Amino acid sequence: MTHLPYIVASYGMTIGLAIILGGGAALRLRRAKARLATVEAKARLATVEAKARQATGRQA
């Protein structure tokens, strides 16, 4: 009896698991980048508003 089916199955499982884990990591990275962009946009807006208040001499 040959061991080829077990070897092929183990390689298949390894490749499949790598694809699943890699896909999950890619999705988490995309979600994290979107959240970071939102936070950065809010920070830029707050900075612009603070500079505008400072230029007009108003206090918050």
Secondary structure, 3 states (H helix, E strand, C coil): CCCHHHHHHHHHHHHHHHHHHHHHHHHHHHHHHHHHHHHHHHHHHHHHHHHHHHHHCCCC
